[in-house]
Amino acid sequence: MFRLMGTIYKDTHMVKSTVICDETDTSRTKKVFHCLDAICYEFDLEKPLWLDVNIKDFQKHAKARFNQDNFIEVLDFDFLEIQVIEEG
């Protein structure tokens, strides 16, 4: 099972959090994008743009933060953080 947690932070406080599971037999990359799409849908956000720094952080730590630079719309929070919490 693959689980990805998405959390929205504002002023160092957690505002929203969710965990999305993916049990398909696809690649890890497809699972990440599928879960991120589901998180954005649940939080009513557009999909963030992946910048080089996000890709490097995710590859190294299985975690990425998306701030205003990653979105076209104006955000009412500081950042969205995604983190892989289970791979198996």
C-alpha positions as CSV (number, residue, x, y, z in Angstrom):
1,M,0.0,0.0,0.0
2,F,1.2,3.5,-0.8
3,R,0.0,6.4,1.5
4,L,0.7,10.1,1.0
5,M,-0.2,12.7,3.6
6,G,-1.0,16.2,2.6
7,T,-1.0,19.1,5.1
8,I,-1.8,22.8,4.8
9,Y,0.0,25.1,7.2
10,K,-0.6,28.8,8.0
11,D,1.4,30.8,10.6
12,T,3.2,27.6,11.7
13,H,-0.1,25.9,12.5
14,M,-1.6,22.9,10.8
15,V,-4.9,23.9,9.2
16,K,-5.9,20.8,7.2
17,S,-4.5,17.4,6.8
18,T,-5.5,14.3,4.9
19,V,-4.0,10.9,4.0
20,I,-4.6,9.4,0.5
21,C,-4.0,5.7,-0.2
22,D,-3.2,4.2,-3.6
23,E,-3.2,0.4,-4.0
24,T,-2.8,0.2,-7.7
25,D,0.1,-1.6,-9.5
26,T,1.5,1.5,-11.1
27,S,4.8,3.2,-10.7
28,R,5.7,5.3,-7.6
29,T,5.7,8.4,-9.7
30,K,2.1,7.8,-10.9
31,K,1.0,7.0,-7.4
32,V,2.5,10.3,-6.1
33,F,0.7,12.3,-8.8
34,H,-2.6,10.4,-8.3
35,C,-2.5,11.0,-4.5
36,L,-1.5,14.7,-5.0
37,D,-4.4,15.2,-7.4
38,A,-6.8,13.7,-4.8
39,I,-5.3,15.9,-2.0
40,C,-5.8,19.0,-4.2
41,Y,-9.3,18.0,-5.0
42,E,-10.1,17.4,-1.3
43,F,-8.6,20.8,-0.4
44,D,-10.2,22.6,-3.4
45,L,-6.8,23.6,-4.8
46,E,-5.3,23.7,-8.2
47,K,-2.4,21.3,-8.9
48,P,0.9,22.8,-7.9
49,L,3.8,23.3,-10.3
50,W,6.8,21.1,-9.5
51,L,9.9,23.2,-9.4
52,D,13.4,21.7,-9.4
53,V,13.7,22.3,-5.6
54,N,10.5,20.3,-5.0
55,I,11.7,17.4,-7.1
56,K,15.1,17.3,-5.4
57,D,13.5,17.5,-1.9
58,F,11.0,14.8,-2.8
59,Q,13.6,12.5,-4.2
60,K,15.9,12.9,-1.1
61,H,13.4,13.1,1.7
62,A,10.1,11.7,0.3
63,K,8.6,15.1,1.3
64,A,7.9,18.3,-0.6
65,R,6.6,21.8,0.3
66,F,4.6,23.9,-2.2
67,N,4.3,27.6,-1.5
68,Q,2.9,30.5,-3.4
69,D,5.7,30.1,-6.0
70,N,4.1,26.7,-7.0
71,F,0.6,28.0,-7.5
72,I,-1.0,30.5,-10.0
73,E,-3.9,31.3,-7.7
74,V,-3.3,33.4,-4.6
75,L,-3.1,31.2,-1.5
76,D,-4.7,31.9,1.9
77,F,-2.1,29.7,3.6
78,D,1.7,29.5,3.8
79,F,2.4,26.1,2.2
80,L,1.1,22.7,1.3
81,E,3.4,19.8,2.4
82,I,3.2,16.3,1.0
83,Q,5.0,13.4,2.6
84,V,5.1,9.7,1.8
85,I,4.2,7.9,5.0
86,E,4.0,4.3,3.7
87,E,5.4,2.4,0.7
88,G,4.9,-1.3,0.4
